[in-house]
Amino acid sequence: MLISKLAMAFPLAIFLFMTVFVSPAISRNIPPTPSIKSWCAQTPYPQPCEYFLSQNPKYGYNYPIKGKSDFLKMSLNLALERAVHAQENTNNLGSKCRNEREKAAWEDCLELYESTIVKINKTVDPYTTKCSEVDAQTWLSTALTNLETCKQGFIELGVADHLVPLMSNNVSCLISNTLSLNKVGYNEPSYKEGFPTWVTPGDRKLLQSSSPTPNAVVAQDGSGNFKTVAAAVAAAATRSGNGRYVIHVKAGTYKENVEIGTKLKNIMLVGDGIGKTIITGSSSVGGGTTTFKSATVAVVGDGFIARGITFRNTAGPQNHQAVALRSGSDLSVFYQCSFEGYQDTLYVHSQRQFYSECDVYGTVDYIFGNAAVVFQNCNLYSRNPPNKTNTITAQGRTDPNQNTGISIHNSRVTAASDLKPVQSSVKTYLGRPWQQYSRTVFMKTFLDGLIDPAGWLPWSGNFALDTLYYGEYANTGPGSSTANRVNWKGYHVITSATEASKFTVGNFIAGNSWLPATNVPFTSGL
């Protein structure tokens, strides 16, 4: 039986983990002040807001709320405080793991809670981190996605009955409240010499070079500094500072799993081209790992760039979710890369990401996650699936205020070589709603005849059909006709350039403020 993401959206698990209000064992029972009650009433989850603010001596009667900014700051601090409390509780649950699958999911949660605390912390003091309102929305969206991913690991491994109820807390609700309060538009940053001011002069010079001088070389024949990519990444962790660190990975097939952690910022992997430099692994949910940990290459450190590399997962369709690359790296760029797998090939987990001139191969949900991501001038190749159904995207937005979604622009959707001979017997769809506010747009993209006339596939019954946002704008090709598309409330045939422009590089991922520094070609508007 195919393990789908349907279980990940299972209502009981959401009830247990996210929205249930669980009061901690606090002896104080002080009613909320009228001010707190009034402000909390403006949030999606007023009950935990009222309870925790009134019970905490740092707030309540001792903390005047003069306006929205005061309340937002208070709410951010509260979310951070409760996230730290939840992390401590999660750490203490390790001894309660009954088997390897529970332990695998629990270990994901340790990493994800740590990341959540880092992301919220960056928004608490905007002066220290130079955090704009858009940055804050991105990082809070990521914090919420992390908690959802923690929960999913238990569900997909079939072990949600034991630890998940013990991890019930209100952190997701409190983060959703901050997302609602912070909801703002995008303000263009300042520039210097064609680059945003946060790019250093040294980085500008380095990134404008077509062949950046490497700090380290990886080669299997021993002609470089390292024989494995992981060894080069480990060495990068010992460098001083966070300047751009370039690792040249020479042609060859590297059978290894690589993790580029939170503290490893501004790493650049440069290969010798698609199909020449290949990093490959075979971890999968079928093999006992979570989707999150199945990635051949996982990137979390901000500012990551990859060029000229094939990322591959060879677990095969029989092993279900098997990720070739997972990115949770903010302002990450992938240029002239290939991602090869079957189910869940490319995990665009979180943060702001850009893919240019890349190839993605897969079958079920082969581009999925909850990043704010744009694909430009890419090739999406659907392969021959074992169950005769392909879904290209499964976008995972769980909150209407998350600034996330998948935008596919000026690209091509065609059949891979193994699908072409049997294309007529396989149904291929543009996407399906993994989560309630799933958001995906195809714009000015060539859709070949493999696309089913309905275009989009339901997840389960009427789930998310009214709350999703799926759009198509000015696409071409035999599969682009919208005449027989689904008639869901959340589906849109976009005819307005103004509406379509919301999902461009310039607007959706604020690309004008950071992409020029990468020297990767991009189109800002339509």
Backbone torsions as a table, in degrees:
resi	resn	phi	psi	omega
1	MET	NA	132.9	-179.1
2	LEU	-67.9	127.7	174.2
3	ILE	-82.9	108.9	-178.6
4	SER	-101.1	174.2	176.0
5	LYS	-80.1	1.6	178.4
6	LEU	-56.1	-41.6	-179.9
7	ALA	-61.4	-29.7	-177.7
8	MET	-67.6	-23.0	-179.9
9	ALA	-100.8	14.5	-174.6
10	PHE	-61.5	123.4	-172.3
11	PRO	-57.4	-36.7	-178.5
12	LEU	-61.7	-42.4	-178.4
13	ALA	-65.0	-38.7	178.1
14	ILE	-64.1	-41.3	178.5
15	PHE	-60.4	-44.6	-176.8
16	LEU	-68.8	-36.0	-167.0
17	PHE	-102.5	-29.5	-167.7
18	MET	-114.4	-60.7	-166.3
19	THR	-96.0	-10.1	-179.6
20	VAL	-67.4	137.4	179.2
21	PHE	-91.8	114.2	-179.6
22	VAL	-117.9	113.2	179.3
23	SER	-78.3	130.1	177.4
24	PRO	-72.8	167.0	-179.9
25	ALA	-79.0	81.6	178.7
26	ILE	-114.0	129.2	-174.9
27	SER	-72.7	-28.1	179.6
28	ARG	-70.0	143.0	177.7
29	ASN	-141.0	68.5	-175.1
30	ILE	-93.6	128.2	178.6
31	PRO	-66.6	149.3	179.7
32	PRO	-65.3	146.5	175.6
33	THR	-69.3	158.8	176.7
34	PRO	-55.9	-35.9	-179.5
35	SER	-65.3	-48.1	179.0
36	ILE	-62.6	-43.1	-179.8
37	LYS	-60.2	-42.2	-179.2
38	SER	-65.9	-44.2	-178.9
39	TRP	-70.0	-43.6	-179.1
40	CYS	-63.0	-28.9	179.2
41	ALA	-62.8	-18.2	-178.9
42	GLN	-88.3	0.2	-178.1
43	THR	-103.7	162.2	178.4
44	PRO	-65.3	-28.0	-177.4
45	TYR	-126.5	78.3	-175.8
46	PRO	-68.7	-31.0	-172.8
47	GLN	-64.9	-54.1	176.9
48	PRO	-64.7	-30.7	176.4
49	CYS	-59.1	-53.1	179.9
50	GLU	-60.4	-47.4	-173.2
51	TYR	-62.2	-53.6	-173.5
52	PHE	-71.0	-34.7	178.0
53	LEU	-68.6	-38.5	-177.6
54	SER	-76.2	-30.1	-177.9
55	GLN	-83.2	-16.4	-176.9
56	ASN	-91.0	123.2	-177.8
57	PRO	-63.6	-17.4	178.7
58	LYS	-71.6	-20.4	-176.5
59	TYR	-114.4	-135.0	176.1
60	GLY	57.2	-130.2	-172.9
61	TYR	-70.1	-18.3	-174.2
62	ASN	-92.0	-2.0	-172.6
63	TYR	-126.6	105.3	-179.8
64	PRO	-74.6	136.1	176.7
65	ILE	-105.1	105.2	-175.8
66	LYS	-89.3	-20.3	-178.4
67	GLY	-174.0	-175.4	-175.2
68	LYS	-61.4	-37.8	-178.5
69	SER	-64.1	-38.5	176.4
70	ASP	-62.8	-43.8	-177.7
71	PHE	-68.6	-37.6	177.3
72	LEU	-63.0	-45.5	179.8
73	LYS	-61.0	-42.9	177.8
74	MET	-61.1	-43.6	-178.1
75	SER	-67.0	-37.3	177.1
76	LEU	-64.9	-44.6	178.4
77	ASN	-63.5	-38.2	178.3
78	LEU	-65.1	-44.7	178.5
79	ALA	-60.7	-41.5	179.2
80	LEU	-63.6	-46.3	-179.2
81	GLU	-59.9	-45.8	-179.3
82	ARG	-71.1	-31.0	177.0
83	ALA	-66.5	-40.1	177.3
84	VAL	-63.9	-41.8	177.7
85	HIS	-62.2	-43.5	-179.9
86	ALA	-66.6	-36.3	177.7
87	GLN	-63.1	-43.0	178.9
88	GLU	-61.3	-42.1	177.7
89	ASN	-62.8	-42.7	-179.8
90	THR	-63.7	-42.6	178.4
91	ASN	-56.8	-37.4	-175.8
92	ASN	-77.6	-6.9	-177.8
93	LEU	-88.0	-5.3	-176.9
94	GLY	-56.0	-39.2	-178.1
95	SER	-70.0	-14.2	-178.7
96	LYS	-91.5	-2.3	178.1
97	CYS	-65.4	127.9	-174.7
98	ARG	-93.0	-16.2	-177.7
99	ASN	-158.5	177.0	-175.9
100	GLU	-65.4	-31.9	-179.1
101	ARG	-70.4	-43.2	175.6
102	GLU	-61.7	-40.4	-179.9
103	LYS	-64.6	-39.0	179.4
104	ALA	-62.3	-45.4	179.4
105	ALA	-67.6	-40.1	179.1
106	TRP	-62.4	-40.6	179.4
107	GLU	-63.9	-37.1	173.6
108	ASP	-57.5	-43.8	-176.2
109	CYS	-63.3	-36.7	177.3
110	LEU	-58.1	-47.1	179.7
111	GLU	-66.3	-41.4	-175.5
112	LEU	-71.7	-36.7	176.2
113	TYR	-67.1	-39.7	177.4
114	GLU	-60.2	-44.3	178.1
115	SER	-63.7	-40.2	179.4
116	THR	-59.3	-44.7	179.8
117	ILE	-64.1	-40.0	176.9
118	VAL	-60.8	-45.0	-176.8
119	LYS	-66.1	-45.2	179.7
120	ILE	-65.6	-40.8	-179.3
121	ASN	-57.4	-36.5	-179.7
122	LYS	-66.8	-23.0	-178.7
123	THR	-92.0	-17.3	-174.5
124	VAL	-69.8	-38.6	179.4
125	ASP	-120.4	85.1	-174.8
126	PRO	-64.5	-20.7	-178.8
127	TYR	-75.6	-37.0	179.3
128	THR	-72.2	-42.9	-175.2
129	THR	-93.4	-1.2	-175.0
130	LYS	53.3	48.8	-174.7
131	CYS	-88.8	117.6	173.7
132	SER	-81.3	169.6	178.6
133	GLU	-64.3	-32.8	178.1
134	VAL	-71.0	-42.0	174.7
135	ASP	-56.4	-46.6	-178.2
136	ALA	-58.7	-43.4	-179.6
137	GLN	-64.5	-37.3	178.1
138	THR	-64.7	-47.6	-175.8
139	TRP	-71.3	-34.9	175.8
140	LEU	-69.2	-37.5	175.5
141	SER	-60.3	-41.4	179.1
142	THR	-66.1	-42.0	179.0
143	ALA	-57.2	-42.9	179.5
144	LEU	-68.2	-41.1	178.1
145	THR	-61.1	-39.8	179.1
146	ASN	-57.2	-43.8	-178.4
147	LEU	-68.1	-35.8	176.2
148	GLU	-64.2	-41.4	-179.9
149	THR	-64.9	-39.0	176.4
150	CYS	-55.8	-49.8	-179.9
151	LYS	-62.1	-42.2	-175.2
152	GLN	-61.7	-34.6	-178.8
153	GLY	-57.6	-43.4	178.8
154	PHE	-65.3	-41.1	-175.3
155	ILE	-68.7	-44.9	-175.8
156	GLU	-70.2	-23.7	176.2
157	LEU	-91.6	2.5	174.8
158	GLY	72.9	29.3	-177.4
159	VAL	-130.0	41.4	-176.4
160	ALA	-84.9	-3.9	-171.1
161	ASP	-79.7	-24.1	-168.0
162	HIS	-103.8	-62.5	-174.7
163	LEU	-80.9	-33.1	-174.9
164	VAL	-57.5	-45.5	177.1
165	PRO	-61.1	-32.0	-179.6
166	LEU	-72.5	-17.7	-179.2
167	MET	-96.8	3.2	-178.0
168	SER	-56.6	130.6	178.5
169	ASN	-157.5	180.0	-176.7
170	ASN	-109.0	15.9	-174.8
171	VAL	-63.2	-41.9	179.4
172	SER	-60.3	-41.7	179.0
173	CYS	-62.9	-42.6	-177.9
174	LEU	-68.7	-35.0	175.7
175	ILE	-68.5	-41.2	176.7
176	SER	-58.6	-37.0	176.6
177	ASN	-62.0	-41.9	180.0
178	THR	-68.5	-36.3	176.8
179	LEU	-61.5	-40.9	179.4
180	SER	-65.0	-40.1	-177.9
181	LEU	-73.9	-32.1	-174.2
182	ASN	-88.7	-7.2	-171.6
183	LYS	-51.1	112.7	-176.6
184	VAL	-142.9	170.3	175.6
185	GLY	-87.6	-172.9	-176.4
186	TYR	-103.5	133.7	176.0
187	ASN	-111.0	126.8	-178.2
188	GLU	-63.1	130.1	179.3
189	PRO	-77.6	173.1	178.1
190	SER	-84.6	157.3	-175.8
191	TYR	-125.3	159.1	172.6
192	LYS	-145.6	121.6	-179.9
193	GLU	55.3	38.5	175.4
194	GLY	83.0	2.0	-179.9
195	PHE	-124.1	153.7	174.0
196	PRO	-62.3	150.9	-172.2
197	THR	-65.7	-17.8	178.9
198	TRP	-78.4	-6.7	175.7
199	VAL	-86.0	122.2	-177.2
200	THR	-69.9	155.6	177.3
201	PRO	-55.7	-38.0	179.1
202	GLY	-64.4	-41.6	178.1
203	ASP	-66.8	-38.8	179.3
204	ARG	-59.7	-44.3	-179.3
205	LYS	-65.4	-43.4	-178.9
206	LEU	-65.6	-44.3	-173.1
207	LEU	-75.9	-18.7	176.8
208	GLN	-79.5	-10.8	-179.7
209	SER	-78.0	132.9	179.5
210	SER	-71.8	-25.5	177.5
211	SER	-130.7	83.0	-177.0
212	PRO	-62.4	139.2	178.5
213	THR	-68.1	124.7	-176.3
214	PRO	-75.8	148.5	170.9
215	ASN	-83.8	-23.6	179.3
216	ALA	-151.0	149.9	179.3
217	VAL	-123.1	132.2	176.8
218	VAL	-108.1	127.8	179.1
219	ALA	-149.6	132.1	-178.2
220	GLN	-69.0	-24.5	-177.1
221	ASP	-85.9	4.0	177.6
222	GLY	86.6	4.4	-177.7
223	SER	-82.5	-4.3	178.8
224	GLY	-109.6	-163.3	178.2
225	ASN	-82.3	-25.6	-176.8
226	PHE	-141.2	156.7	177.1
227	LYS	-99.5	-13.2	178.4
228	THR	-129.4	153.7	178.4
229	VAL	-67.1	-40.4	-178.4
230	ALA	-60.2	-38.1	179.1
231	ALA	-66.1	-39.1	178.4
232	ALA	-66.4	-39.2	178.4
233	VAL	-65.9	-41.2	178.5
234	ALA	-61.8	-38.7	178.5
235	ALA	-67.3	-36.0	179.3
236	ALA	-62.2	-29.5	-179.3
237	ALA	-66.3	-19.3	-178.0
238	THR	-93.0	-2.2	-178.6
239	ARG	-70.8	159.7	176.4
240	SER	-93.2	138.7	179.3
241	GLY	81.2	178.7	-177.8
242	ASN	-121.2	26.5	178.5
243	GLY	-66.6	165.8	-178.8
244	ARG	-59.0	129.2	-178.6
245	TYR	-121.8	114.3	-172.7
246	VAL	-100.8	124.8	177.0
247	ILE	-114.5	116.0	177.1
248	HIS	-89.5	118.9	178.5
249	VAL	-103.8	106.4	-176.2
250	LYS	-67.4	164.0	-178.9
251	ALA	-53.5	140.6	-179.5
252	GLY	152.0	167.9	177.2
253	THR	-107.0	114.2	-175.7
254	TYR	-103.4	108.4	-178.8
255	LYS	-90.4	93.2	-176.8
256	GLU	-164.2	159.9	172.7
257	ASN	-105.2	132.7	-173.2
258	VAL	-122.9	131.6	174.7
259	GLU	-121.6	127.7	175.9
260	ILE	-111.4	101.9	-167.2
261	GLY	-76.6	178.0	-175.3
262	THR	-55.4	-39.3	-174.6
263	LYS	-80.3	-10.6	-179.5
264	LEU	-92.4	87.1	-177.2
265	LYS	-93.0	153.3	172.2
266	ASN	58.1	40.1	173.6
267	ILE	-86.9	140.0	176.8
268	MET	-126.7	121.6	174.1
269	LEU	-101.4	121.7	-179.9
270	VAL	-116.9	115.9	177.5
271	GLY	-98.1	-175.9	179.4
272	ASP	-96.2	8.7	175.2
273	GLY	127.1	158.3	176.9
274	ILE	-57.2	132.9	179.4
275	GLY	80.1	-7.2	178.0
276	LYS	-104.6	-51.3	173.3
277	THR	-100.8	114.1	-174.1
278	ILE	-125.7	127.0	172.2
279	ILE	-111.3	122.5	-169.7
280	THR	-135.6	143.6	176.9
281	GLY	-145.7	-178.9	-176.7
282	SER	-144.4	23.8	178.0
283	SER	-71.5	150.6	-176.3
284	SER	-162.0	164.8	173.5
285	VAL	-65.0	-39.1	176.4
286	GLY	-60.2	-28.5	178.8
287	GLY	-89.2	1.4	173.9
288	GLY	105.0	0.2	175.8
289	THR	-99.0	161.9	173.3
290	THR	-74.1	161.6	174.7
291	THR	-56.0	-43.2	-178.4
292	PHE	-56.3	-42.1	-176.7
293	LYS	-92.1	-1.7	-178.4
294	SER	-78.6	-8.2	-173.7
295	ALA	-63.0	132.0	172.6
296	THR	-62.5	-45.5	174.2
297	VAL	-126.4	126.9	178.4
298	ALA	-120.8	128.4	-176.9
299	VAL	-123.1	125.5	177.7
300	VAL	-122.3	-33.9	179.7
301	GLY	-58.0	134.2	-174.1
302	ASP	-68.2	155.2	174.6
303	GLY	74.4	23.6	-178.6
304	PHE	-72.9	141.7	174.8
305	ILE	-132.1	136.2	172.5
306	ALA	-128.2	141.9	178.3
307	ARG	-144.3	133.1	172.1
308	GLY	69.5	39.6	-177.9
309	ILE	-132.4	143.9	170.2
310	THR	-100.3	124.7	175.5
311	PHE	-105.4	126.2	-169.5
312	ARG	-135.0	144.4	168.3
313	ASN	-126.9	122.1	-173.2
314	THR	-103.4	17.2	-178.8
315	ALA	-60.4	-28.7	178.0
316	GLY	86.4	161.6	-174.7
317	PRO	-63.1	-25.9	-177.3
318	GLN	-69.7	-16.1	-178.8
319	ASN	-101.1	11.1	171.7
320	HIS	64.3	-133.9	-173.3
321	GLN	-62.9	123.3	-178.1
322	ALA	-152.4	102.9	-169.7
323	VAL	-88.6	134.1	173.7
324	ALA	-83.1	-44.9	177.8
325	LEU	-142.1	136.7	171.7
326	ARG	-120.6	129.2	175.6
327	SER	-121.9	126.0	167.2
328	GLY	-123.5	27.0	-178.2
329	SER	-89.9	121.3	179.2
330	ASP	-71.6	139.1	-179.1
331	LEU	57.4	44.4	178.4
332	SER	-94.0	150.0	-175.6
333	VAL	-133.8	135.3	176.4
334	PHE	-125.5	120.0	-172.5
335	TYR	-126.5	123.5	178.4
336	GLN	54.4	48.0	177.1
337	CYS	-115.7	163.1	177.1
338	SER	-126.2	142.7	-179.5
339	PHE	-126.1	117.9	-171.4
340	GLU	-124.0	125.6	177.7
341	GLY	-172.3	-158.9	178.1
342	TYR	-124.3	-91.2	177.5
343	GLN	-84.6	129.6	176.0
344	ASP	63.0	48.0	-178.4
345	THR	-61.1	-52.8	-172.0
346	LEU	-117.7	113.1	-176.6
347	TYR	-98.9	94.8	176.1
348	VAL	-84.6	77.4	-164.4
349	HIS	-63.4	-50.4	-172.1
350	SER	-166.9	172.9	177.8
351	GLN	73.8	-167.5	-176.9
352	ARG	-101.1	126.7	-174.3
353	GLN	-137.0	152.6	178.9
354	PHE	-139.5	132.0	178.9
355	TYR	-122.8	125.0	-177.8
356	SER	-130.0	131.3	177.4
357	GLU	54.5	42.6	179.9
358	CYS	-108.0	159.4	175.0
359	ASP	-114.6	134.4	177.5
360	VAL	-127.7	125.2	-179.5
361	TYR	-115.0	137.2	176.1
362	GLY	178.2	-173.3	-178.0
363	THR	-126.0	-76.4	-174.7
364	VAL	-95.6	120.3	174.7
365	ASP	50.8	46.8	-167.9
366	TYR	-80.3	-5.0	161.8
367	ILE	-125.8	114.3	-174.1
368	PHE	-147.1	161.6	178.3
369	GLY	132.7	-170.2	-175.0
370	ASN	-132.8	42.5	172.6
371	ALA	-86.1	168.5	163.2
372	ALA	-95.6	101.7	-167.9
373	VAL	-132.4	140.8	175.6
374	VAL	-122.6	131.8	171.4
375	PHE	-106.8	126.7	179.5
376	GLN	-128.9	133.6	177.9
377	ASN	54.3	42.8	-179.9
378	CYS	-108.7	161.6	175.1
379	ASN	-111.9	122.6	177.2
380	LEU	-107.9	115.3	-174.7
381	TYR	-110.3	113.1	175.8
382	SER	-83.5	134.2	-178.9
383	ARG	-99.3	177.7	-179.1
384	ASN	-79.9	112.4	-174.9
385	PRO	-89.3	150.2	-179.9
386	PRO	-67.5	-26.5	-177.1
387	ASN	-103.4	13.7	174.7
388	LYS	66.0	19.1	177.0
389	THR	-137.0	127.0	175.3
390	ASN	-110.8	141.4	169.1
391	THR	-130.7	122.5	-174.3
392	ILE	-71.9	-46.7	-174.9
393	THR	-122.8	152.1	170.1
394	ALA	-144.2	93.1	-174.8
395	GLN	-86.8	140.4	-166.7
396	GLY	-114.1	40.2	179.8
397	ARG	-74.9	124.4	-177.8
398	THR	-104.6	-10.1	-175.9
399	ASP	-132.8	135.0	-175.9
400	PRO	-65.5	-16.1	-179.3
401	ASN	-98.3	0.6	173.4
402	GLN	-70.0	135.7	-177.6
403	ASN	-91.5	52.4	-172.2
404	THR	-121.0	164.5	178.5
405	GLY	160.0	169.5	178.2
406	ILE	-112.0	123.6	177.9
407	SER	-119.6	122.4	-178.9
408	ILE	-115.6	116.8	-165.1
409	HIS	-131.3	132.0	176.0
410	ASN	53.1	42.9	-176.3
411	SER	-120.1	-173.3	-178.7
412	ARG	-134.0	132.5	176.8
413	VAL	-115.9	113.0	-176.6
414	THR	-139.6	174.5	178.8
415	ALA	-85.9	138.0	172.0
416	ALA	-70.3	166.9	-173.0
417	SER	-60.6	-31.8	-179.0
418	ASP	-78.4	-18.3	179.7
419	LEU	-88.8	-32.5	-173.5
420	LYS	-50.8	-46.5	-177.7
421	PRO	-65.3	-23.6	-175.8
422	VAL	-119.9	19.6	-173.5
423	GLN	-56.1	-36.6	-176.4
424	SER	-68.1	-20.1	-178.8
425	SER	-97.1	3.0	-177.7
426	VAL	-120.0	136.3	175.9
427	LYS	-97.7	127.1	-179.8
428	THR	-121.3	128.2	-176.5
429	TYR	-118.7	154.7	-178.8
430	LEU	-69.8	-28.2	179.6
431	GLY	175.5	173.3	173.8
432	ARG	-147.1	151.8	-171.8
433	PRO	-81.9	96.2	178.7
434	TRP	-63.2	-39.8	-179.6
435	GLN	-128.1	172.3	-166.3
436	GLN	-64.4	-33.0	-176.5
437	TYR	-112.0	31.4	179.7
438	SER	-47.2	134.2	-175.9
439	ARG	-137.6	118.6	-178.6
440	THR	-146.2	138.8	-179.9
441	VAL	-135.5	133.5	171.0
442	PHE	-108.1	124.8	-176.6
443	MET	-131.8	131.4	175.0
444	LYS	48.5	40.8	-176.4
445	THR	-113.9	143.1	178.1
446	PHE	-81.1	118.6	178.8
447	LEU	-110.5	112.1	-177.0
448	ASP	-76.4	178.2	-172.4
449	GLY	-66.9	-7.1	179.4
450	LEU	-70.4	-19.6	-177.0
451	ILE	-72.0	126.4	178.2
452	ASP	-62.3	142.9	-179.3
453	PRO	-54.4	-31.6	179.2
454	ALA	-68.8	-24.4	174.2
455	GLY	82.4	-47.3	-171.8
456	TRP	-130.8	150.7	-174.4
457	LEU	-114.9	133.7	174.9
458	PRO	-64.5	154.7	176.2
459	TRP	-83.8	-56.3	178.6
460	SER	-159.0	108.5	-178.6
461	GLY	59.1	-129.7	-178.4
462	ASN	-95.1	9.5	-176.6
463	PHE	-54.1	122.0	171.2
464	ALA	71.2	2.2	-174.4
465	LEU	-66.9	-26.2	178.3
466	ASP	-91.0	-23.9	-172.5
467	THR	-102.9	-14.4	177.9
468	LEU	-71.9	168.4	169.4
469	TYR	-132.8	106.2	174.8
470	TYR	-117.3	129.9	-177.0
471	GLY	-134.6	151.0	173.4
472	GLU	-132.4	134.7	-177.2
473	TYR	-138.8	117.9	170.1
474	ALA	52.9	40.0	176.1
475	ASN	-80.6	163.1	-178.5
476	THR	-130.7	172.0	175.7
477	GLY	100.8	166.8	-175.2
478	PRO	-59.5	-26.0	-177.9
479	GLY	-98.5	12.1	-172.4
480	SER	-93.9	-8.5	-178.3
481	SER	-63.0	132.4	179.4
482	THR	-99.5	8.9	-175.0
483	ALA	-60.9	-35.6	-177.1
484	ASN	-116.4	26.5	179.7
485	ARG	-70.3	166.9	177.7
486	VAL	-57.3	153.9	-179.9
487	ASN	-109.8	34.9	-179.8
488	TRP	-69.9	150.9	178.1
489	LYS	-60.4	-34.1	-177.0
490	GLY	-86.3	-1.6	180.0
491	TYR	-92.6	137.8	-176.0
492	HIS	-133.9	127.9	164.9
493	VAL	-87.9	108.0	-173.7
494	ILE	-82.9	122.7	178.2
495	THR	-112.1	-12.7	-177.4
496	SER	-97.0	125.7	176.7
497	ALA	-63.0	-30.4	179.0
498	THR	-64.4	-43.6	178.0
499	GLU	-65.9	-44.0	-178.6
500	ALA	-64.2	-34.2	-176.0
501	SER	-65.8	-16.5	176.8
502	LYS	-62.8	-22.3	-174.3
503	PHE	-108.1	15.8	178.3
504	THR	-83.0	169.1	178.2
505	VAL	-57.1	-43.3	-176.6
506	GLY	-62.6	-40.5	-175.3
507	ASN	-95.9	-42.6	-169.8
508	PHE	-75.1	-41.9	179.3
509	ILE	-118.6	18.2	177.7
510	ALA	49.5	42.4	-172.1
511	GLY	-60.9	-29.1	-179.0
512	ASN	-63.6	-20.0	-176.1
513	SER	-88.4	-13.4	-176.7
514	TRP	-141.1	-24.9	-177.6
515	LEU	-68.6	-34.4	179.2
516	PRO	-54.6	-33.6	-177.5
517	ALA	-68.0	-18.1	-177.1
518	THR	-87.0	-12.2	-178.4
519	ASN	65.4	20.1	177.0
520	VAL	-97.0	129.1	-178.7
521	PRO	-64.4	140.6	178.0
522	PHE	-154.3	159.2	174.5
523	THR	-109.3	122.4	-174.5
524	SER	-71.8	-43.1	-176.7
525	GLY	-110.5	-158.7	-178.9
526	LEU	-72.3	NA	NA
